């Protein structure tokens, strides 16, 4: 499940540390977009295999949060 929240204007691009870390089974990934742009988030395991791909779309400026549920592997 992915949930986006956009509220405040970002001054620079920033990808923040996920929280909580370590997590079980969900974690939140926060990022800031200073300009509208295409966003693609991919999750890889320790062996560099892609586990999940989401948020493949254009997004407007703002501070955002996505919640990743690792128990729902595809």
mmCIF file of the N, C-alpha and C atoms, coordinates in Angstrom:
data_MODEL
# 
_entry.id   MODEL 
# 
loop_
_atom_site.group_PDB 
_atom_site.id 
_atom_site.type_symbol 
_atom_site.label_atom_id 
_atom_site.label_alt_id 
_atom_site.label_comp_id 
_atom_site.label_asym_id 
_atom_site.label_entity_id 
_atom_site.label_seq_id 
_atom_site.pdbx_PDB_ins_code 
_atom_site.Cartn_x 
_atom_site.Cartn_y 
_atom_site.Cartn_z 
_atom_site.occupancy 
_atom_site.B_iso_or_equiv 
_atom_site.pdbx_formal_charge 
_atom_site.auth_seq_id 
_atom_site.auth_comp_id 
_atom_site.auth_asym_id 
_atom_site.auth_atom_id 
_atom_site.pdbx_PDB_model_num 
ATOM 1   N N  . UNK A 1 1  ? 0.838  -1.180 0.000   1.00 0.00 ? 1  UNK A N  1 
ATOM 2   C CA . UNK A 1 1  ? 0.000  0.000  0.000   1.00 0.00 ? 1  UNK A CA 1 
ATOM 3   C C  . UNK A 1 1  ? 0.880  1.239  0.000   1.00 0.00 ? 1  UNK A C  1 
ATOM 4   N N  . UNK A 1 2  ? 0.548  2.196  -0.803  1.00 0.00 ? 2  UNK A N  1 
ATOM 5   C CA . UNK A 1 2  ? 1.275  3.451  -0.856  1.00 0.00 ? 2  UNK A CA 1 
ATOM 6   C C  . UNK A 1 2  ? 0.304  4.574  -0.537  1.00 0.00 ? 2  UNK A C  1 
ATOM 7   N N  . UNK A 1 3  ? 0.741  5.477  0.304   1.00 0.00 ? 3  UNK A N  1 
ATOM 8   C CA . UNK A 1 3  ? -0.085 6.624  0.665   1.00 0.00 ? 3  UNK A CA 1 
ATOM 9   C C  . UNK A 1 3  ? 0.753  7.875  0.501   1.00 0.00 ? 3  UNK A C  1 
ATOM 10  N N  . UNK A 1 4  ? 0.258  8.828  -0.261  1.00 0.00 ? 4  UNK A N  1 
ATOM 11  C CA . UNK A 1 4  ? 0.976  10.077 -0.507  1.00 0.00 ? 4  UNK A CA 1 
ATOM 12  C C  . UNK A 1 4  ? 0.348  11.205 0.296   1.00 0.00 ? 4  UNK A C  1 
ATOM 13  N N  . UNK A 1 5  ? 1.205  12.066 0.826   1.00 0.00 ? 5  UNK A N  1 
ATOM 14  C CA . UNK A 1 5  ? 0.739  13.249 1.532   1.00 0.00 ? 5  UNK A CA 1 
ATOM 15  C C  . UNK A 1 5  ? 1.553  14.423 1.013   1.00 0.00 ? 5  UNK A C  1 
ATOM 16  N N  . UNK A 1 6  ? 0.892  15.435 0.522   1.00 0.00 ? 6  UNK A N  1 
ATOM 17  C CA . UNK A 1 6  ? 1.573  16.620 0.034   1.00 0.00 ? 6  UNK A CA 1 
ATOM 18  C C  . UNK A 1 6  ? 0.976  17.829 0.737   1.00 0.00 ? 6  UNK A C  1 
ATOM 19  N N  . UNK A 1 7  ? 1.833  18.598 1.412   1.00 0.00 ? 7  UNK A N  1 
ATOM 20  C CA . UNK A 1 7  ? 1.268  19.736 2.128   1.00 0.00 ? 7  UNK A CA 1 
ATOM 21  C C  . UNK A 1 7  ? 2.131  20.982 2.023   1.00 0.00 ? 7  UNK A C  1 
ATOM 22  N N  . UNK A 1 8  ? 3.400  20.887 2.341   1.00 0.00 ? 8  UNK A N  1 
ATOM 23  C CA . UNK A 1 8  ? 4.260  22.060 2.413   1.00 0.00 ? 8  UNK A CA 1 
ATOM 24  C C  . UNK A 1 8  ? 5.155  22.162 1.188   1.00 0.00 ? 8  UNK A C  1 
ATOM 25  N N  . UNK A 1 9  ? 5.628  23.357 0.897   1.00 0.00 ? 9  UNK A N  1 
ATOM 26  C CA . UNK A 1 9  ? 6.529  23.571 -0.223  1.00 0.00 ? 9  UNK A CA 1 
ATOM 27  C C  . UNK A 1 9  ? 7.943  23.195 0.177   1.00 0.00 ? 9  UNK A C  1 
ATOM 28  N N  . UNK A 1 10 ? 8.631  22.472 -0.689  1.00 0.00 ? 10 UNK A N  1 
ATOM 29  C CA . UNK A 1 10 ? 10.008 22.062 -0.434  1.00 0.00 ? 10 UNK A CA 1 
ATOM 30  C C  . UNK A 1 10 ? 10.964 23.066 -1.069  1.00 0.00 ? 10 UNK A C  1 
ATOM 31  N N  . UNK A 1 11 ? 12.087 23.307 -0.415  1.00 0.00 ? 11 UNK A N  1 
ATOM 32  C CA . UNK A 1 11 ? 13.086 24.237 -0.938  1.00 0.00 ? 11 UNK A CA 1 
ATOM 33  C C  . UNK A 1 11 ? 14.131 23.540 -1.794  1.00 0.00 ? 11 UNK A C  1 
ATOM 34  N N  . UNK A 1 12 ? 14.369 22.223 -1.552  1.00 0.00 ? 12 UNK A N  1 
ATOM 35  C CA . UNK A 1 12 ? 15.338 21.453 -2.321  1.00 0.00 ? 12 UNK A CA 1 
ATOM 36  C C  . UNK A 1 12 ? 14.915 19.996 -2.328  1.00 0.00 ? 12 UNK A C  1 
ATOM 37  N N  . UNK A 1 13 ? 15.435 19.227 -3.313  1.00 0.00 ? 13 UNK A N  1 
ATOM 38  C CA . UNK A 1 13 ? 15.126 17.804 -3.333  1.00 0.00 ? 13 UNK A CA 1 
ATOM 39  C C  . UNK A 1 13 ? 15.790 17.133 -2.139  1.00 0.00 ? 13 UNK A C  1 
ATOM 40  N N  . UNK A 1 14 ? 15.044 16.279 -1.470  1.00 0.00 ? 14 UNK A N  1 
ATOM 41  C CA . UNK A 1 14 ? 15.603 15.563 -0.334  1.00 0.00 ? 14 UNK A CA 1 
ATOM 42  C C  . UNK A 1 14 ? 14.909 14.210 -0.227  1.00 0.00 ? 14 UNK A C  1 
ATOM 43  N N  . UNK A 1 15 ? 15.709 13.154 -0.079  1.00 0.00 ? 15 UNK A N  1 
ATOM 44  C CA . UNK A 1 15 ? 15.210 11.826 0.238   1.00 0.00 ? 15 UNK A CA 1 
ATOM 45  C C  . UNK A 1 15 ? 15.656 11.530 1.653   1.00 0.00 ? 15 UNK A C  1 
ATOM 46  N N  . UNK A 1 16 ? 14.715 11.447 2.577   1.00 0.00 ? 16 UNK A N  1 
ATOM 47  C CA . UNK A 1 16 ? 15.021 11.263 3.992   1.00 0.00 ? 16 UNK A CA 1 
ATOM 48  C C  . UNK A 1 16 ? 15.147 9.780  4.338   1.00 0.00 ? 16 UNK A C  1 
ATOM 49  N N  . UNK A 1 17 ? 15.748 9.506  5.475   1.00 0.00 ? 17 UNK A N  1 
ATOM 50  C CA . UNK A 1 17 ? 15.856 8.145  5.986   1.00 0.00 ? 17 UNK A CA 1 
ATOM 51  C C  . UNK A 1 17 ? 14.464 7.586  6.235   1.00 0.00 ? 17 UNK A C  1 
ATOM 52  N N  . UNK A 1 18 ? 14.253 6.325  5.860   1.00 0.00 ? 18 UNK A N  1 
ATOM 53  C CA . UNK A 1 18 ? 12.952 5.716  6.154   1.00 0.00 ? 18 UNK A CA 1 
ATOM 54  C C  . UNK A 1 18 ? 12.775 5.562  7.660   1.00 0.00 ? 18 UNK A C  1 
ATOM 55  N N  . UNK A 1 19 ? 11.499 5.518  8.100   1.00 0.00 ? 19 UNK A N  1 
ATOM 56  C CA . UNK A 1 19 ? 11.213 5.406  9.523   1.00 0.00 ? 19 UNK A CA 1 
ATOM 57  C C  . UNK A 1 19 ? 10.020 4.483  9.728   1.00 0.00 ? 19 UNK A C  1 
ATOM 58  N N  . UNK A 1 20 ? 10.055 3.559  10.634  1.00 0.00 ? 20 UNK A N  1 
ATOM 59  C CA . UNK A 1 20 ? 11.214 3.197  11.448  1.00 0.00 ? 20 UNK A CA 1 
ATOM 60  C C  . UNK A 1 20 ? 12.214 2.367  10.649  1.00 0.00 ? 20 UNK A C  1 
ATOM 61  N N  . UNK A 1 21 ? 13.419 2.325  11.131  1.00 0.00 ? 21 UNK A N  1 
ATOM 62  C CA . UNK A 1 21 ? 14.479 1.541  10.510  1.00 0.00 ? 21 UNK A CA 1 
ATOM 63  C C  . UNK A 1 21 ? 15.320 0.935  11.616  1.00 0.00 ? 21 UNK A C  1 
ATOM 64  N N  . UNK A 1 22 ? 15.330 -0.354 11.819  1.00 0.00 ? 22 UNK A N  1 
ATOM 65  C CA . UNK A 1 22 ? 14.680 -1.375 10.980  1.00 0.00 ? 22 UNK A CA 1 
ATOM 66  C C  . UNK A 1 22 ? 13.165 -1.362 11.168  1.00 0.00 ? 22 UNK A C  1 
ATOM 67  N N  . UNK A 1 23 ? 12.469 -2.015 10.237  1.00 0.00 ? 23 UNK A N  1 
ATOM 68  C CA . UNK A 1 23 ? 11.008 -2.023 10.265  1.00 0.00 ? 23 UNK A CA 1 
ATOM 69  C C  . UNK A 1 23 ? 10.475 -3.443 10.104  1.00 0.00 ? 23 UNK A C  1 
ATOM 70  N N  . UNK A 1 24 ? 9.215  -3.611 10.516  1.00 0.00 ? 24 UNK A N  1 
ATOM 71  C CA . UNK A 1 24 ? 8.560  -4.903 10.362  1.00 0.00 ? 24 UNK A CA 1 
ATOM 72  C C  . UNK A 1 24 ? 7.068  -4.715 10.529  1.00 0.00 ? 24 UNK A C  1 
ATOM 73  N N  . UNK A 1 25 ? 6.247  -4.814 9.525   1.00 0.00 ? 25 UNK A N  1 
ATOM 74  C CA . UNK A 1 25 ? 6.532  -4.973 8.111   1.00 0.00 ? 25 UNK A CA 1 
ATOM 75  C C  . UNK A 1 25 ? 6.411  -3.678 7.314   1.00 0.00 ? 25 UNK A C  1 
ATOM 76  N N  . UNK A 1 26 ? 6.066  -2.533 7.973   1.00 0.00 ? 26 UNK A N  1 
ATOM 77  C CA . UNK A 1 26 ? 5.887  -1.299 7.203   1.00 0.00 ? 26 UNK A CA 1 
ATOM 78  C C  . UNK A 1 26 ? 6.918  -0.241 7.581   1.00 0.00 ? 26 UNK A C  1 
ATOM 79  N N  . UNK A 1 27 ? 7.183  0.629  6.616   1.00 0.00 ? 27 UNK A N  1 
ATOM 80  C CA . UNK A 1 27 ? 8.070  1.767  6.844   1.00 0.00 ? 27 UNK A CA 1 
ATOM 81  C C  . UNK A 1 27 ? 7.573  2.946  6.019   1.00 0.00 ? 27 UNK A C  1 
ATOM 82  N N  . UNK A 1 28 ? 7.909  4.142  6.463   1.00 0.00 ? 28 UNK A N  1 
ATOM 83  C CA . UNK A 1 28 ? 7.540  5.365  5.752   1.00 0.00 ? 28 UNK A CA 1 
ATOM 84  C C  . UNK A 1 28 ? 8.770  5.960  5.100   1.00 0.00 ? 28 UNK A C  1 
ATOM 85  N N  . UNK A 1 29 ? 8.621  6.357  3.836   1.00 0.00 ? 29 UNK A N  1 
ATOM 86  C CA . UNK A 1 29 ? 9.697  6.991  3.078   1.00 0.00 ? 29 UNK A CA 1 
ATOM 87  C C  . UNK A 1 29 ? 9.261  8.415  2.794   1.00 0.00 ? 29 UNK A C  1 
ATOM 88  N N  . UNK A 1 30 ? 10.043 9.368  3.282   1.00 0.00 ? 30 UNK A N  1 
ATOM 89  C CA . UNK A 1 30 ? 9.719  10.789 3.111   1.00 0.00 ? 30 UNK A CA 1 
ATOM 90  C C  . UNK A 1 30 ? 10.661 11.402 2.077   1.00 0.00 ? 30 UNK A C  1 
ATOM 91  N N  . UNK A 1 31 ? 10.085 12.245 1.213   1.00 0.00 ? 31 UNK A N  1 
ATOM 92  C CA . UNK A 1 31 ? 10.899 12.954 0.227   1.00 0.00 ? 31 UNK A CA 1 
ATOM 93  C C  . UNK A 1 31 ? 10.277 14.301 -0.073  1.00 0.00 ? 31 UNK A C  1 
ATOM 94  N N  . UNK A 1 32 ? 11.121 15.240 -0.468  1.00 0.00 ? 32 UNK A N  1 
ATOM 95  C CA . UNK A 1 32 ? 10.709 16.609 -0.758  1.00 0.00 ? 32 UNK A CA 1 
ATOM 96  C C  . UNK A 1 32 ? 11.003 16.922 -2.218  1.00 0.00 ? 32 UNK A C  1 
ATOM 97  N N  . UNK A 1 33 ? 10.027 17.521 -2.903  1.00 0.00 ? 33 UNK A N  1 
ATOM 98  C CA . UNK A 1 33 ? 10.190 17.930 -4.298  1.00 0.00 ? 33 UNK A CA 1 
ATOM 99  C C  . UNK A 1 33 ? 10.066 19.442 -4.406  1.00 0.00 ? 33 UNK A C  1 
ATOM 100 N N  . UNK A 1 34 ? 11.132 20.142 -4.817  1.00 0.00 ? 34 UNK A N  1 
ATOM 101 C CA . UNK A 1 34 ? 11.055 21.594 -4.953  1.00 0.00 ? 34 UNK A CA 1 
ATOM 102 C C  . UNK A 1 34 ? 10.344 22.019 -6.239  1.00 0.00 ? 34 UNK A C  1 
ATOM 103 N N  . UNK A 1 35 ? 10.290 21.105 -7.234  1.00 0.00 ? 35 UNK A N  1 
ATOM 104 C CA . UNK A 1 35 ? 9.655  21.393 -8.523  1.00 0.00 ? 35 UNK A CA 1 
ATOM 105 C C  . UNK A 1 35 ? 8.808  20.196 -8.934  1.00 0.00 ? 35 UNK A C  1 
ATOM 106 N N  . UNK A 1 36 ? 7.829  20.425 -9.778  1.00 0.00 ? 36 UNK A N  1 
ATOM 107 C CA . UNK A 1 36 ? 7.078  19.318 -10.346 1.00 0.00 ? 36 UNK A CA 1 
ATOM 108 C C  . UNK A 1 36 ? 8.019  18.488 -11.205 1.00 0.00 ? 36 UNK A C  1 
ATOM 109 N N  . UNK A 1 37 ? 7.949  17.165 -11.077 1.00 0.00 ? 37 UNK A N  1 
ATOM 110 C CA . UNK A 1 37 ? 8.864  16.296 -11.805 1.00 0.00 ? 37 UNK A CA 1 
ATOM 111 C C  . UNK A 1 37 ? 8.346  14.866 -11.804 1.00 0.00 ? 37 UNK A C  1 
ATOM 112 N N  . UNK A 1 38 ? 8.963  14.017 -12.633 1.00 0.00 ? 38 UNK A N  1 
ATOM 113 C CA . UNK A 1 38 ? 8.636  12.603 -12.658 1.00 0.00 ? 38 UNK A CA 1 
ATOM 114 C C  . UNK A 1 38 ? 9.311  11.924 -11.474 1.00 0.00 ? 38 UNK A C  1 
ATOM 115 N N  . UNK A 1 39 ? 8.567  11.116 -10.740 1.00 0.00 ? 39 UNK A N  1 
ATOM 116 C CA . UNK A 1 39 ? 9.087  10.423 -9.564  1.00 0.00 ? 39 UNK A CA 1 
ATOM 117 C C  . UNK A 1 39 ? 8.944  8.926  -9.770  1.00 0.00 ? 39 UNK A C  1 
ATOM 118 N N  . UNK A 1 40 ? 10.038 8.204  -9.495  1.00 0.00 ? 40 UNK A N  1 
ATOM 119 C CA . UNK A 1 40 ? 10.059 6.756  -9.582  1.00 0.00 ? 40 UNK A CA 1 
ATOM 120 C C  . UNK A 1 40 ? 10.779 6.235  -8.346  1.00 0.00 ? 40 UNK A C  1 
ATOM 121 N N  . UNK A 1 41 ? 10.107 5.404  -7.553  1.00 0.00 ? 41 UNK A N  1 
ATOM 122 C CA . UNK A 1 41 ? 10.723 4.819  -6.364  1.00 0.00 ? 41 UNK A CA 1 
ATOM 123 C C  . UNK A 1 41 ? 10.782 3.313  -6.551  1.00 0.00 ? 41 UNK A C  1 
ATOM 124 N N  . UNK A 1 42 ? 11.988 2.752  -6.468  1.00 0.00 ? 42 UNK A N  1 
ATOM 125 C CA . UNK A 1 42 ? 12.203 1.312  -6.543  1.00 0.00 ? 42 UNK A CA 1 
ATOM 126 C C  . UNK A 1 42 ? 12.859 0.848  -5.260  1.00 0.00 ? 42 UNK A C  1 
ATOM 127 N N  . UNK A 1 43 ? 12.438 -0.312 -4.767  1.00 0.00 ? 43 UNK A N  1 
ATOM 128 C CA . UNK A 1 43 ? 13.001 -0.927 -3.567  1.00 0.00 ? 43 UNK A CA 1 
ATOM 129 C C  . UNK A 1 43 ? 13.791 -2.157 -4.005  1.00 0.00 ? 43 UNK A C  1 
ATOM 130 N N  . UNK A 1 44 ? 15.032 -2.269 -3.528  1.00 0.00 ? 44 UNK A N  1 
ATOM 131 C CA . UNK A 1 44 ? 15.902 -3.402 -3.850  1.00 0.00 ? 44 UNK A CA 1 
ATOM 132 C C  . UNK A 1 44 ? 16.289 -4.137 -2.580  1.00 0.00 ? 44 UNK A C  1 
ATOM 133 N N  . UNK A 1 45 ? 16.494 -5.453 -2.703  1.00 0.00 ? 45 UNK A N  1 
ATOM 134 C CA . UNK A 1 45 ? 16.975 -6.206 -1.550  1.00 0.00 ? 45 UNK A CA 1 
ATOM 135 C C  . UNK A 1 45 ? 18.500 -6.149 -1.502  1.00 0.00 ? 45 UNK A C  1 
ATOM 136 N N  . UNK A 1 46 ? 19.085 -6.805 -0.533  1.00 0.00 ? 46 UNK A N  1 
ATOM 137 C CA . UNK A 1 46 ? 20.530 -6.746 -0.327  1.00 0.00 ? 46 UNK A CA 1 
ATOM 138 C C  . UNK A 1 46 ? 21.325 -7.384 -1.478  1.00 0.00 ? 46 UNK A C  1 
ATOM 139 N N  . UNK A 1 47 ? 20.665 -8.257 -2.247  1.00 0.00 ? 47 UNK A N  1 
ATOM 140 C CA . UNK A 1 47 ? 21.315 -8.891 -3.411  1.00 0.00 ? 47 UNK A CA 1 
ATOM 141 C C  . UNK A 1 47 ? 21.082 -8.100 -4.692  1.00 0.00 ? 47 UNK A C  1 
ATOM 142 N N  . UNK A 1 48 ? 20.525 -6.922 -4.571  1.00 0.00 ? 48 UNK A N  1 
ATOM 143 C CA . UNK A 1 48 ? 20.264 -5.975 -5.653  1.00 0.00 ? 48 UNK A CA 1 
ATOM 144 C C  . UNK A 1 48 ? 19.193 -6.483 -6.625  1.00 0.00 ? 48 UNK A C  1 
ATOM 145 N N  . UNK A 1 49 ? 18.250 -7.247 -6.113  1.00 0.00 ? 49 UNK A N  1 
ATOM 146 C CA . UNK A 1 49 ? 17.081 -7.635 -6.891  1.00 0.00 ? 49 UNK A CA 1 
ATOM 147 C C  . UNK A 1 49 ? 15.953 -6.665 -6.564  1.00 0.00 ? 49 UNK A C  1 
ATOM 148 N N  . UNK A 1 50 ? 15.258 -6.206 -7.619  1.00 0.00 ? 50 UNK A N  1 
ATOM 149 C CA . UNK A 1 50 ? 14.151 -5.286 -7.390  1.00 0.00 ? 50 UNK A CA 1 
ATOM 150 C C  . UNK A 1 50 ? 13.025 -6.025 -6.682  1.00 0.00 ? 50 UNK A C  1 
ATOM 151 N N  . UNK A 1 51 ? 12.582 -5.456 -5.562  1.00 0.00 ? 51 UNK A N  1 
ATOM 152 C CA . UNK A 1 51 ? 11.518 -6.034 -4.746  1.00 0.00 ? 51 UNK A CA 1 
ATOM 153 C C  . UNK A 1 51 ? 10.181 -5.372 -5.062  1.00 0.00 ? 51 UNK A C  1 
ATOM 154 N N  . UNK A 1 52 ? 10.205 -4.072 -5.260  1.00 0.00 ? 52 UNK A N  1 
ATOM 155 C CA . UNK A 1 52 ? 8.976  -3.315 -5.467  1.00 0.00 ? 52 UNK A CA 1 
ATOM 156 C C  . UNK A 1 52 ? 9.279  -2.059 -6.268  1.00 0.00 ? 52 UNK A C  1 
ATOM 157 N N  . UNK A 1 53 ? 8.366  -1.708 -7.145  1.00 0.00 ? 53 UNK A N  1 
ATOM 158 C CA . UNK A 1 53 ? 8.449  -0.464 -7.896  1.00 0.00 ? 53 UNK A CA 1 
ATOM 159 C C  . UNK A 1 53 ? 7.119  0.258  -7.740  1.00 0.00 ? 53 UNK A C  1 
ATOM 160 N N  . UNK A 1 54 ? 7.171  1.504  -7.323  1.00 0.00 ? 54 UNK A N  1 
ATOM 161 C CA . UNK A 1 54 ? 5.942  2.286  -7.184  1.00 0.00 ? 54 UNK A CA 1 
ATOM 162 C C  . UNK A 1 54 ? 6.236  3.763  -7.317  1.00 0.00 ? 54 UNK A C  1 
ATOM 163 N N  . UNK A 1 55 ? 5.198  4.561  -7.353  1.00 0.00 ? 55 UNK A N  1 
ATOM 164 C CA . UNK A 1 55 ? 5.265  6.007  -7.575  1.00 0.00 ? 55 UNK A CA 1 
ATOM 165 C C  . UNK A 1 55 ? 5.961  6.304  -8.907  1.00 0.00 ? 55 UNK A C  1 
ATOM 166 N N  . UNK A 1 56 ? 5.438  5.755  -9.990  1.00 0.00 ? 56 UNK A N  1 
ATOM 167 C CA . UNK A 1 56 ? 5.954  6.009  -11.335 1.00 0.00 ? 56 UNK A CA 1 
ATOM 168 C C  . UNK A 1 56 ? 5.040  7.013  -12.030 1.00 0.00 ? 56 UNK A C  1 
ATOM 169 N N  . UNK A 1 57 ? 5.148  8.269  -11.611 1.00 0.00 ? 57 UNK A N  1 
ATOM 170 C CA . UNK A 1 57 ? 4.240  9.283  -12.125 1.00 0.00 ? 57 UNK A CA 1 
ATOM 171 C C  . UNK A 1 57 ? 4.823  10.679 -11.928 1.00 0.00 ? 57 UNK A C  1 
ATOM 172 N N  . UNK A 1 58 ? 4.246  11.650 -12.598 1.00 0.00 ? 58 UNK A N  1 
ATOM 173 C CA . UNK A 1 58 ? 4.598  13.044 -12.355 1.00 0.00 ? 58 UNK A CA 1 
ATOM 174 C C  . UNK A 1 58 ? 3.943  13.492 -11.057 1.00 0.00 ? 58 UNK A C  1 
ATOM 175 N N  . UNK A 1 59 ? 4.680  14.265 -10.272 1.00 0.00 ? 59 UNK A N  1 
ATOM 176 C CA . UNK A 1 59 ? 4.153  14.794 -9.020  1.00 0.00 ? 59 UNK A CA 1 
ATOM 177 C C  . UNK A 1 59 ? 4.501  16.267 -8.910  1.00 0.00 ? 59 UNK A C  1 
ATOM 178 N N  . UNK A 1 60 ? 3.640  16.994 -8.220  1.00 0.00 ? 60 UNK A N  1 
ATOM 179 C CA . UNK A 1 60 ? 3.864  18.409 -7.996  1.00 0.00 ? 60 UNK A CA 1 
ATOM 180 C C  . UNK A 1 60 ? 4.805  18.642 -6.827  1.00 0.00 ? 60 UNK A C  1 
ATOM 181 N N  . UNK A 1 61 ? 5.195  19.882 -6.676  1.00 0.00 ? 61 UNK A N  1 
ATOM 182 C CA . UNK A 1 61 ? 6.094  20.271 -5.594  1.00 0.00 ? 61 UNK A CA 1 
ATOM 183 C C  . UNK A 1 61 ? 5.472  19.992 -4.231  1.00 0.00 ? 61 UNK A C  1 
ATOM 184 N N  . UNK A 1 62 ? 6.324  19.679 -3.255  1.00 0.00 ? 62 UNK A N  1 
ATOM 185 C CA . UNK A 1 62 ? 5.827  19.479 -1.900  1.00 0.00 ? 62 UNK A CA 1 
ATOM 186 C C  . UNK A 1 62 ? 6.605  18.431 -1.125  1.00 0.00 ? 62 UNK A C  1 
ATOM 187 N N  . UNK A 1 63 ? 6.239  18.289 0.126   1.00 0.00 ? 63 UNK A N  1 
ATOM 188 C CA . UNK A 1 63 ? 6.818  17.260 0.993   1.00 0.00 ? 63 UNK A CA 1 
ATOM 189 C C  . UNK A 1 63 ? 5.877  16.070 0.962   1.00 0.00 ? 63 UNK A C  1 
ATOM 190 N N  . UNK A 1 64 ? 6.424  14.886 0.752   1.00 0.00 ? 64 UNK A N  1 
ATOM 191 C CA . UNK A 1 64 ? 5.595  13.696 0.556   1.00 0.00 ? 64 UNK A CA 1 
ATOM 192 C C  . UNK A 1 64 ? 6.054  12.549 1.439   1.00 0.00 ? 64 UNK A C  1 
ATOM 193 N N  . UNK A 1 65 ? 5.116  11.624 1.676   1.00 0.00 ? 65 UNK A N  1 
ATOM 194 C CA . UNK A 1 65 ? 5.383  10.426 2.453   1.00 0.00 ? 65 UNK A CA 1 
ATOM 195 C C  . UNK A 1 65 ? 4.709  9.253  1.755   1.00 0.00 ? 65 UNK A C  1 
ATOM 196 N N  . UNK A 1 66 ? 5.443  8.170  1.549   1.00 0.00 ? 66 UNK A N  1 
ATOM 197 C CA . UNK A 1 66 ? 4.846  6.926  1.068   1.00 0.00 ? 66 UNK A CA 1 
ATOM 198 C C  . UNK A 1 66 ? 5.071  5.866  2.135   1.00 0.00 ? 66 UNK A C  1 
ATOM 199 N N  . UNK A 1 67 ? 4.090  5.025  2.324   1.00 0.00 ? 67 UNK A N  1 
ATOM 200 C CA . UNK A 1 67 ? 4.198  3.923  3.267   1.00 0.00 ? 67 UNK A CA 1 
ATOM 201 C C  . UNK A 1 67 ? 4.337  2.646  2.465   1.00 0.00 ? 67 UNK A C  1 
ATOM 202 N N  . UNK A 1 68 ? 5.400  1.903  2.746   1.00 0.00 ? 68 UNK A N  1 
ATOM 203 C CA . UNK A 1 68 ? 5.633  0.637  2.058   1.00 0.00 ? 68 UNK A CA 1 
ATOM 204 C C  . UNK A 1 68 ? 5.378  -0.509 3.024   1.00 0.00 ? 68 UNK A C  1 
ATOM 205 N N  . UNK A 1 69 ? 4.525  -1.429 2.595   1.00 0.00 ? 69 UNK A N  1 
ATOM 206 C CA . UNK A 1 69 ? 4.233  -2.622 3.377   1.00 0.00 ? 69 UNK A CA 1 
ATOM 207 C C  . UNK A 1 69 ? 4.986  -3.790 2.756   1.00 0.00 ? 69 UNK A C  1 
ATOM 208 N N  . UNK A 1 70 ? 6.079  -4.200 3.377   1.00 0.00 ? 70 UNK A N  1 
ATOM 209 C CA . UNK A 1 70 ? 6.948  -5.246 2.836   1.00 0.00 ? 70 UNK A CA 1 
ATOM 210 C C  . UNK A 1 70 ? 6.299  -6.624 2.875   1.00 0.00 ? 70 UNK A C  1 
ATOM 211 N N  . UNK A 1 71 ? 5.216  -6.790 3.617   1.00 0.00 ? 71 UNK A N  1 
ATOM 212 C CA . UNK A 1 71 ? 4.547  -8.085 3.651   1.00 0.00 ? 71 UNK A CA 1 
ATOM 213 C C  . UNK A 1 71 ? 3.753  -8.342 2.379   1.00 0.00 ? 71 UNK A C  1 
ATOM 214 N N  . UNK A 1 72 ? 3.561  -7.320 1.557   1.00 0.00 ? 72 UNK A N  1 
ATOM 215 C CA . UNK A 1 72 ? 2.813  -7.445 0.305   1.00 0.00 ? 72 UNK A CA 1 
ATOM 216 C C  . UNK A 1 72 ? 3.764  -7.478 -0.879  1.00 0.00 ? 72 UNK A C  1 
ATOM 217 N N  . UNK A 1 73 ? 4.664  -8.430 -0.905  1.00 0.00 ? 73 UNK A N  1 
ATOM 218 C CA . UNK A 1 73 ? 5.623  -8.554 -2.016  1.00 0.00 ? 73 UNK A CA 1 
ATOM 219 C C  . UNK A 1 73 ? 4.929  -9.048 -3.263  1.00 0.00 ? 73 UNK A C  1 
ATOM 220 N N  . UNK A 1 74 ? 5.329  -8.487 -4.395  1.00 0.00 ? 74 UNK A N  1 
ATOM 221 C CA . UNK A 1 74 ? 4.768  -8.864 -5.687  1.00 0.00 ? 74 UNK A CA 1 
ATOM 222 C C  . UNK A 1 74 ? 5.815  -9.577 -6.496  1.00 0.00 ? 74 UNK A C  1 
# 
